[in-house]
Amino acid sequence: PDRIIMEDNGLKYTVDIIDGQKTGFFLDQRDSRKFIRPFLNSNTKFLDVFSSSGGFSVAALAEGCQKVVAVDKNPYALKLCLENYELNKFTNKFEVVEGDA
C-alpha cells in the first residue's frame, strides 16, 4: 500500500511510503523519541522544528505537554502531523506552522 498505520513506542503514526519525506518515517529516531519522554510533562511547552510527520510531536503529546508546536516547510508533512494527532486521539493543544527553520 501507499500508506500504512504503524506503531512506534506505543503510539500510532500514518506513514506515507510513496509521497512522505525520505522513507516516509524516520525509524532511526525511535530511541530518541523514547528518550525524551521522561523529561516531558503537563507543564512542558514543546517545539518540534523540522517536524516531518510529527514523530517527536506525537511523543510529546503522549506525555501530556500543555502545548506542542510542529514546524516544517512541507505542508504535506504538516498534514500528516495533524493526522497523527487525530489518530492518537490527543486533546492537548497542538499547532502546526509552515515555515523554513
ChimeraX commands (.cxc) that place a marker at each C-alpha (Angstrom):
marker #1 position 0.00,0.00,0.00 radius 0.5
marker #1 position 0.98,3.64,-0.43 radius 0.5
marker #1 position 0.11,4.47,3.19 radius 0.5
marker #1 position 0.17,2.41,6.36 radius 0.5
marker #1 position -0.51,2.92,10.04 radius 0.5
marker #1 position 2.36,1.74,12.21 radius 0.5
marker #1 position 3.09,1.69,15.92 radius 0.5
marker #1 position 6.27,3.06,17.49 radius 0.5
marker #1 position 6.84,3.15,21.26 radius 0.5
marker #1 position 3.11,2.57,21.82 radius 0.5
marker #1 position 2.00,5.42,19.55 radius 0.5
marker #1 position 0.34,5.26,16.14 radius 0.5
marker #1 position 1.60,7.01,13.03 radius 0.5
marker #1 position 0.30,7.30,9.49 radius 0.5
marker #1 position 3.23,6.70,7.16 radius 0.5
marker #1 position 3.09,7.67,3.51 radius 0.5
marker #1 position 5.60,5.33,1.93 radius 0.5
marker #1 position 5.34,6.85,-1.55 radius 0.5
marker #1 position 4.92,10.61,-1.01 radius 0.5
marker #1 position 6.28,11.05,2.53 radius 0.5
marker #1 position 9.62,12.73,3.12 radius 0.5
marker #1 position 12.55,10.39,2.52 radius 0.5
marker #1 position 11.39,6.93,3.67 radius 0.5
marker #1 position 8.08,8.24,5.00 radius 0.5
marker #1 position 9.15,7.96,8.65 radius 0.5
marker #1 position 12.43,8.37,10.49 radius 0.5
marker #1 position 12.79,4.92,12.07 radius 0.5
marker #1 position 16.35,5.72,13.17 radius 0.5
marker #1 position 14.93,8.25,15.66 radius 0.5
marker #1 position 12.88,5.66,17.58 radius 0.5
marker #1 position 15.27,5.61,20.55 radius 0.5
marker #1 position 15.44,9.42,20.62 radius 0.5
marker #1 position 11.64,9.72,20.67 radius 0.5
marker #1 position 11.56,7.28,23.59 radius 0.5
marker #1 position 14.48,9.02,25.35 radius 0.5
marker #1 position 12.79,12.43,25.57 radius 0.5
marker #1 position 9.51,11.23,27.05 radius 0.5
marker #1 position 10.55,11.07,30.75 radius 0.5
marker #1 position 11.63,14.72,30.56 radius 0.5
marker #1 position 8.19,15.93,29.42 radius 0.5
marker #1 position 5.05,16.61,31.44 radius 0.5
marker #1 position 1.91,18.75,31.61 radius 0.5
marker #1 position 3.99,21.86,32.37 radius 0.5
marker #1 position 6.09,21.50,29.23 radius 0.5
marker #1 position 5.74,23.54,26.05 radius 0.5
marker #1 position 7.38,21.61,23.23 radius 0.5
marker #1 position 8.71,22.91,19.90 radius 0.5
marker #1 position 9.33,20.33,17.17 radius 0.5
marker #1 position 11.34,22.01,14.39 radius 0.5
marker #1 position 11.89,20.08,11.14 radius 0.5
marker #1 position 8.95,18.04,12.38 radius 0.5
marker #1 position 8.32,15.99,9.24 radius 0.5
marker #1 position 5.26,13.87,10.06 radius 0.5
marker #1 position 5.48,14.67,13.77 radius 0.5
marker #1 position 7.33,11.80,15.41 radius 0.5
marker #1 position 8.65,13.96,18.24 radius 0.5
marker #1 position 5.43,15.99,18.43 radius 0.5
marker #1 position 3.38,12.84,18.96 radius 0.5
marker #1 position 5.82,11.63,21.65 radius 0.5
marker #1 position 5.49,15.00,23.43 radius 0.5
marker #1 position 1.71,14.96,23.15 radius 0.5
marker #1 position 1.65,11.46,24.66 radius 0.5
marker #1 position 3.37,12.83,27.77 radius 0.5
marker #1 position 0.65,15.45,28.19 radius 0.5
marker #1 position 2.63,18.55,27.23 radius 0.5
marker #1 position 0.43,21.59,27.64 radius 0.5
marker #1 position 1.28,22.84,24.15 radius 0.5
marker #1 position 3.13,21.34,21.18 radius 0.5
marker #1 position 4.08,23.27,18.04 radius 0.5
marker #1 position 5.35,21.45,14.94 radius 0.5
marker #1 position 7.27,23.46,12.32 radius 0.5
marker #1 position 8.10,22.19,8.85 radius 0.5
marker #1 position 8.44,23.80,5.42 radius 0.5
marker #1 position 6.49,20.98,3.78 radius 0.5
marker #1 position 2.71,21.48,4.03 radius 0.5
marker #1 position 2.08,17.79,3.29 radius 0.5
marker #1 position 4.29,16.76,6.24 radius 0.5
marker #1 position 2.24,19.06,8.48 radius 0.5
marker #1 position -0.94,17.44,7.20 radius 0.5
marker #1 position 0.48,14.09,8.33 radius 0.5
marker #1 position 1.31,15.67,11.72 radius 0.5
marker #1 position -2.34,16.59,12.14 radius 0.5
marker #1 position -3.44,13.12,11.04 radius 0.5
marker #1 position -1.15,11.56,13.65 radius 0.5
marker #1 position -2.53,13.90,16.32 radius 0.5
marker #1 position -6.06,12.77,15.46 radius 0.5
marker #1 position -5.07,9.11,15.08 radius 0.5
marker #1 position -3.86,9.06,18.70 radius 0.5
marker #1 position -6.95,10.95,19.93 radius 0.5
marker #1 position -4.96,13.65,21.72 radius 0.5
marker #1 position -6.77,16.60,23.23 radius 0.5
marker #1 position -3.83,18.76,24.34 radius 0.5
marker #1 position -3.11,21.92,22.38 radius 0.5
marker #1 position -1.33,21.24,19.09 radius 0.5
marker #1 position -0.39,23.68,16.37 radius 0.5
marker #1 position 1.38,23.26,13.05 radius 0.5
marker #1 position 3.36,26.10,11.46 radius 0.5
marker #1 position 4.55,26.08,7.88 radius 0.5
marker #1 position 7.96,27.68,7.75 radius 0.5
marker #1 position 11.61,27.23,6.92 radius 0.5
marker #1 position 13.59,26.88,10.14 radius 0.5
marker link #1:1,2 radius 0.2
marker link #1:2,3 radius 0.2
marker link #1:3,4 radius 0.2
marker link #1:4,5 radius 0.2
marker link #1:5,6 radius 0.2
marker link #1:6,7 radius 0.2
marker link #1:7,8 radius 0.2
marker link #1:8,9 radius 0.2
marker link #1:9,10 radius 0.2
marker link #1:10,11 radius 0.2
marker link #1:11,12 radius 0.2
marker link #1:12,13 radius 0.2
marker link #1:13,14 radius 0.2
marker link #1:14,15 radius 0.2
marker link #1:15,16 radius 0.2
marker link #1:16,17 radius 0.2
marker link #1:17,18 radius 0.2
marker link #1:18,19 radius 0.2
marker link #1:19,20 radius 0.2
marker link #1:20,21 radius 0.2
marker link #1:21,22 radius 0.2
marker link #1:22,23 radius 0.2
marker link #1:23,24 radius 0.2
marker link #1:24,25 radius 0.2
marker link #1:25,26 radius 0.2
marker link #1:26,27 radius 0.2
marker link #1:27,28 radius 0.2
marker link #1:28,29 radius 0.2
marker link #1:29,30 radius 0.2
marker link #1:30,31 radius 0.2
marker link #1:31,32 radius 0.2
marker link #1:32,33 radius 0.2
marker link #1:33,34 radius 0.2
marker link #1:34,35 radius 0.2
marker link #1:35,36 radius 0.2
marker link #1:36,37 radius 0.2
marker link #1:37,38 radius 0.2
marker link #1:38,39 radius 0.2
marker link #1:39,40 radius 0.2
marker link #1:40,41 radius 0.2
marker link #1:41,42 radius 0.2
marker link #1:42,43 radius 0.2
marker link #1:43,44 radius 0.2
marker link #1:44,45 radius 0.2
marker link #1:45,46 radius 0.2
marker link #1:46,47 radius 0.2
marker link #1:47,48 radius 0.2
marker link #1:48,49 radius 0.2
marker link #1:49,50 radius 0.2
marker link #1:50,51 radius 0.2
marker link #1:51,52 radius 0.2
marker link #1:52,53 radius 0.2
marker link #1:53,54 radius 0.2
marker link #1:54,55 radius 0.2
marker link #1:55,56 radius 0.2
marker link #1:56,57 radius 0.2
marker link #1:57,58 radius 0.2
marker link #1:58,59 radius 0.2
marker link #1:59,60 radius 0.2
marker link #1:60,61 radius 0.2
marker link #1:61,62 radius 0.2
marker link #1:62,63 radius 0.2
marker link #1:63,64 radius 0.2
marker link #1:64,65 radius 0.2
marker link #1:65,66 radius 0.2
marker link #1:66,67 radius 0.2
marker link #1:67,68 radius 0.2
marker link #1:68,69 radius 0.2
marker link #1:69,70 radius 0.2
marker link #1:70,71 radius 0.2
marker link #1:71,72 radius 0.2
marker link #1:72,73 radius 0.2
marker link #1:73,74 radius 0.2
marker link #1:74,75 radius 0.2
marker link #1:75,76 radius 0.2
marker link #1:76,77 radius 0.2
marker link #1:77,78 radius 0.2
marker link #1:78,79 radius 0.2
marker link #1:79,80 radius 0.2
marker link #1:80,81 radius 0.2
marker link #1:81,82 radius 0.2
marker link #1:82,83 radius 0.2
marker link #1:83,84 radius 0.2
marker link #1:84,85 radius 0.2
marker link #1:85,86 radius 0.2
marker link #1:86,87 radius 0.2
marker link #1:87,88 radius 0.2
marker link #1:88,89 radius 0.2
marker link #1:89,90 radius 0.2
marker link #1:90,91 radius 0.2
marker link #1:91,92 radius 0.2
marker link #1:92,93 radius 0.2
marker link #1:93,94 radius 0.2
marker link #1:94,95 radius 0.2
marker link #1:95,96 radius 0.2
marker link #1:96,97 radius 0.2
marker link #1:97,98 radius 0.2
marker link #1:98,99 radius 0.2
marker link #1:99,100 radius 0.2
marker link #1:100,101 radius 0.2
view
